[in-house]
Amino acid sequence: MQASKNEARLAVDLYNRSAQDRSLEAFIVHMSMAWLKLLQARAQRDGDDVYIRDSRGRRQRSRDGDWLLKPLHVMTHEYFSDHDPRRYNLDFFIGLRNKIEHRFEQDLAAVVAGKTQAWLLNFETTLVELFGSGESLGTQLRFPMFISTFTDDAVRSLKAARKRIPKGALDWLQDFDAGLHPAISADQAFDFRVFLVPHTGPKTEADAAMTFVHLRELTEEQLAVMDQAQTVIRDRLVPVADLGALLPSDVSRQVSSALGRQFTTNHHARAWSYFAVRPPAGAPDPTATKSDFCRWNPAFRQYVYTQSWVNFLVRKLESDTDTQSAVFRT
């Protein structure tokens, strides 16, 4: 467990060195080791098995003769439930390890910053959950100084960074998010997002340079301001007009044309269900969609789809055998 904490401290130290080459890669490597050691410590403490075994229950050895231990993705799925966003955040970085291209690593770091922060916070949460608050890293890891998103130039730089990421890596990032249930992808434990509001009044001795406030601690007036701020942001990210929106028949026609094979509205229903793009008919909240792909039109009480959804479907149905099996099954 102490080795796990050491790996986490080293990961953060390397990540926060702004001039350090390949800082994201170093962070992912050492945070992966931190998580693995943490889950191994939990298993050893609780008497659970950490070894890879054959069908007869015998431990397996590597070619060098060492006992084979369960990899991180196995231990992740053994400890975290299917509904725990920490599991999917871990799965994201396990997959990202194999997608990093050194030349574009700095651009990737800018795009996945929220997930990176969530990964570290999840580690702290799990560490305290398993071994108590006395083992917390809270007093040792501080909020770094940064410029990202504080100036207009920085925002433009972040947008430009996304455009430089290779198509294969960017497709993987988008597909991973698109495959999640909306409740998981919106959870702070999967992708950490905050509103940063500068203090403009005089500073008192009781003030900290930065204060994190839970939503449940806000007054009704403060919650109203937050709701207003989120509405403004949501209007920027989610189109409120259905200009250019597609009906299922439109999606089916475009996908059929692109694939050169029949893609019916029945196939389309299987596709949106497989990727959890929208809730099923009769769901309590019909607006709980993946808004990049689908939106609920309250006036006509129906779902409409985007061109991004068409493009996503074509890409997946051309190259992904699991998607093909799920959609075109007989």
C-alpha positions in Angstrom: 0.0 0.0 0.0 2.8 2.4 0.8 4.5 1.5 -2.5 1.2 2.4 -4.2 1.1 5.8 -2.6 4.7 6.4 -3.6 3.8 5.6 -7.3 0.9 8.0 -7.1 3.1 10.8 -5.7 5.7 10.2 -8.4 3.0 10.2 -11.1 1.7 13.6 -10.1 5.2 15.0 -9.7 6.1 14.0 -13.3 2.7 15.2 -14.7 3.0 18.7 -13.1 6.5 19.3 -14.6 5.3 21.4 -17.5 8.7 21.2 -19.3 8.9 17.5 -18.9 8.7 15.5 -22.2 6.1 12.7 -22.3 4.6 13.8 -18.9 1.2 12.2 -19.7 2.8 8.9 -20.6 4.8 8.9 -17.3 1.7 9.8 -15.4 -0.3 6.9 -16.9 2.5 4.4 -16.3 3.0 5.3 -12.7 -0.7 5.8 -11.9 -1.4 2.4 -13.4 1.2 0.9 -11.1 -0.2 2.8 -8.2 -3.7 1.4 -8.8 -2.4 -2.1 -9.3 -0.5 -2.0 -6.1 -3.4 -0.5 -4.2 -5.8 -3.3 -5.4 -3.2 -5.9 -4.7 -2.8 -4.6 -1.2 -6.6 -4.7 -0.7 -6.7 -8.3 -2.0 -3.8 -9.5 0.2 -5.3 -7.8 3.3 -8.7 -9.4 2.7 -7.2 -12.8 1.8 -8.2 -12.7 -1.9 -6.2 -14.4 -4.6 -3.8 -12.2 -6.7 -2.4 -15.0 -8.9 -3.3 -16.2 -12.4 -4.4 -19.8 -12.2 -5.1 -22.6 -14.7 -8.4 -24.5 -14.9 -7.1 -26.8 -12.1 -6.5 -23.9 -9.8 -2.7 -24.1 -10.1 -0.6 -20.9 -10.2 1.0 -20.0 -13.5 4.6 -19.0 -14.1 6.1 -16.6 -16.7 8.8 -17.8 -19.1 11.3 -16.4 -16.5 9.8 -18.6 -13.8 8.0 -15.8 -11.8 4.5 -16.3 -10.6 2.0 -14.5 -12.9 -0.2 -11.9 -11.1 -3.5 -10.7 -12.2 -3.2 -7.6 -14.4 -4.9 -4.3 -13.6 -7.9 -4.7 -15.8 -8.8 -8.0 -14.1 -8.4 -6.6 -10.6 -10.4 -3.5 -11.6 -13.4 -5.6 -12.7 -13.1 -7.8 -9.6 -13.3 -4.9 -7.2 -15.5 -2.3 -8.9 -19.1 -3.0 -9.8 -20.6 -2.5 -13.3 -22.2 0.7 -12.1 -19.1 2.3 -10.6 -17.7 5.2 -12.7 -14.3 4.6 -11.3 -14.2 1.3 -13.2 -14.8 3.0 -16.5 -12.3 5.7 -15.7 -9.7 3.0 -15.1 -10.7 1.2 -18.3 -10.2 4.4 -20.2 -6.6 4.8 -19.1 -5.8 1.1 -19.5 -6.9 1.5 -23.1 -5.2 4.9 -23.6 -1.9 3.4 -22.7 -1.9 1.6 -26.0 -3.1 4.6 -28.0 -0.5 7.2 -27.0 1.7 8.4 -29.8 4.7 10.3 -28.4 4.6 13.0 -31.1 1.0 14.0 -30.1 1.1 13.2 -26.4 0.9 16.8 -25.3 -2.2 17.3 -27.4 -3.8 14.2 -25.9 -3.0 15.5 -22.4 -5.0 18.7 -23.0 -8.0 16.7 -24.3 -8.2 14.1 -21.4 -7.3 16.5 -18.6 -10.7 16.0 -16.9 -10.4 12.3 -16.9 -6.8 12.6 -15.7 -7.9 14.6 -12.6 -10.8 12.1 -12.0 -8.3 9.2 -12.1 -6.2 10.8 -9.3 -9.2 11.7 -7.2 -10.6 8.2 -7.6 -7.3 6.8 -6.3 -7.5 9.1 -3.2 -11.2 8.1 -2.7 -10.4 4.4 -3.0 -7.3 4.6 -0.8 -9.2 6.2 2.0 -12.1 3.8 1.5 -9.8 0.8 1.9 -7.2 1.9 4.4 -8.7 4.9 6.2 -8.2 8.7 6.2 -4.8 8.3 7.9 -3.4 7.2 4.6 -4.8 10.1 2.6 -2.6 12.0 0.1 -4.6 15.1 0.6 -2.0 17.0 2.5 0.8 16.1 0.0 -0.7 16.9 -3.3 -1.6 20.5 -4.1 -3.5 22.3 -6.8 -1.0 23.3 -9.5 -0.7 26.7 -11.2 -1.9 26.7 -14.7 -3.1 28.9 -17.6 -5.3 26.4 -19.5 -8.8 27.9 -20.1 -8.1 31.1 -18.1 -7.4 33.1 -21.2 -8.9 33.3 -24.7 -5.6 32.3 -26.3 -5.4 29.2 -24.1 -8.9 28.2 -25.1 -8.0 28.5 -28.8 -4.8 26.5 -28.1 -6.9 23.6 -26.6 -9.2 23.6 -29.6 -6.2 23.5 -31.9 -4.6 20.6 -29.9 -7.7 18.5 -30.4 -7.4 19.0 -34.2 -3.8 17.8 -34.2 -4.6 14.4 -32.5 -4.3 11.5 -35.0 -7.7 10.4 -36.3 -7.3 6.8 -34.9 -6.7 8.1 -31.4 -9.4 10.7 -31.6 -11.9 8.1 -32.9 -11.0 5.8 -30.0 -11.6 8.7 -27.5 -14.9 9.5 -29.0 -16.0 5.9 -29.3 -15.1 5.1 -25.7 -17.2 8.0 -24.4 -20.1 7.2 -26.8 -20.2 3.6 -25.5 -21.0 4.6 -21.9 -24.3 5.1 -20.2 -25.1 8.8 -19.9 -25.1 8.5 -16.1 -21.5 7.2 -16.2 -20.1 9.6 -18.7 -21.6 12.6 -16.8 -20.2 11.4 -13.4 -17.3 13.4 -11.9 -15.6 10.1 -11.0 -15.3 9.4 -14.8 -14.5 12.9 -16.1 -13.8 15.7 -13.5 -15.2 19.1 -14.5 -15.5 22.2 -12.4 -16.7 25.8 -12.5 -13.8 28.1 -11.6 -15.1 31.4 -10.2 -12.4 33.9 -9.1 -12.9 35.5 -5.7 -13.3 39.3 -6.3 -13.9 40.5 -2.8 -11.4 41.3 -0.1 -9.5 38.3 1.3 -9.9 37.5 4.9 -7.7 35.3 7.1 -10.2 32.5 6.8 -10.1 32.4 3.0 -8.2 29.8 1.1 -6.8 30.5 -2.3 -9.1 27.9 -3.7 -12.2 26.3 -2.0 -14.1 23.3 -3.2 -17.8 23.4 -2.2 -20.2 20.5 -2.6 -23.5 21.2 -4.3 -25.4 20.0 -1.2 -23.7 22.8 0.8 -25.0 25.6 -1.5 -27.9 27.9 -0.6 -31.0 28.1 -2.8 -29.7 31.4 -4.2 -26.3 29.9 -5.1 -27.9 26.8 -6.6 -30.0 29.1 -8.8 -26.9 30.8 -10.0 -25.3 27.4 -10.7 -28.3 26.2 -12.6 -28.2 29.4 -14.7 -24.5 28.9 -15.4 -25.0 25.3 -16.4 -27.9 26.3 -18.7 -25.6 28.8 -20.5 -22.9 26.2 -20.9 -25.4 23.5 -22.0 -26.8 25.8 -24.7 -23.4 26.2 -26.1 -22.7 22.5 -26.2 -26.1 21.1 -27.1 -28.0 22.5 -30.0 -31.5 23.6 -28.9 -32.9 23.8 -32.4 -33.4 20.6 -34.5 -32.1 22.2 -37.7 -30.5 19.4 -39.7 -31.7 16.7 -37.3 -32.5 13.3 -38.7 -35.4 10.9 -38.2 -34.6 7.1 -37.9 -35.6 6.6 -41.6 -33.1 9.3 -42.6 -30.4 7.6 -40.6 -31.2 4.3 -42.1 -31.1 5.6 -45.6 -27.7 7.3 -45.2 -26.1 4.4 -43.4 -27.4 2.0 -46.1 -26.0 4.2 -48.8 -22.6 4.5 -47.1 -22.3 0.8 -46.3 -23.7 -0.5 -49.6 -26.0 -2.9 -47.8 -29.4 -2.7 -46.2 -29.7 -0.9 -42.9 -33.3 -0.8 -41.7 -35.0 1.1 -38.9 -35.0 -2.2 -37.0 -31.2 -2.3 -37.3 -31.1 1.3 -36.2 -33.1 0.5 -33.1 -30.6 -2.2 -32.2 -27.8 0.2 -32.8 -29.1 3.0 -30.5 -29.9 0.4 -27.8 -26.4 -1.3 -28.1 -24.7 2.1 -27.7 -27.2 3.4 -25.1 -27.7 6.5 -27.2 -31.1 7.2 -25.8 -33.4 5.7 -23.1 -36.0 3.0 -24.1 -39.6 4.0 -24.9 -41.5 5.0 -21.8 -38.4 5.9 -19.7 -39.1 8.4 -16.9 -36.6 10.9 -18.4 -36.7 10.9 -22.2 -34.1 13.7 -22.3 -31.3 11.4 -20.9 -29.6 11.0 -24.3 -26.1 11.2 -25.6 -26.6 14.6 -27.0 -23.8 14.4 -29.6 -25.9 11.7 -31.3 -29.5 12.0 -30.3 -31.9 14.6 -28.8 -35.5 14.5 -27.5 -37.9 16.8 -29.3 -40.6 17.7 -26.7 -42.8 19.4 -29.2 -43.2 16.4 -31.4 -42.4 13.9 -28.6 -39.9 12.0 -30.6 -36.2 11.4 -30.8 -34.1 13.0 -33.6 -30.5 12.1 -34.5 -27.4 13.9 -35.7 -25.0 13.6 -38.6 -22.4 12.7 -36.1 -24.5 9.6 -35.2 -24.6 8.6 -38.8 -20.8 9.0 -39.2 -20.2 7.1 -36.0 -22.5 4.2 -37.1 -20.8 3.9 -40.5 -17.3 3.8 -39.0 -18.3 1.2 -36.4 -20.3 -1.0 -38.8 -17.4 -0.9 -41.4 -14.7 -2.0 -39.0 -16.0 -3.3 -35.6 -17.1 -7.0 -35.7 -18.8 -6.7 -32.3 -21.0 -3.9 -33.5 -21.8 -5.8 -36.7 -22.9 -8.8 -34.8 -25.1 -6.8 -32.4 -26.8 -4.8 -35.2 -27.1 -7.3 -38.0 -27.9 -10.4 -35.9 -30.5 -12.7 -37.4 
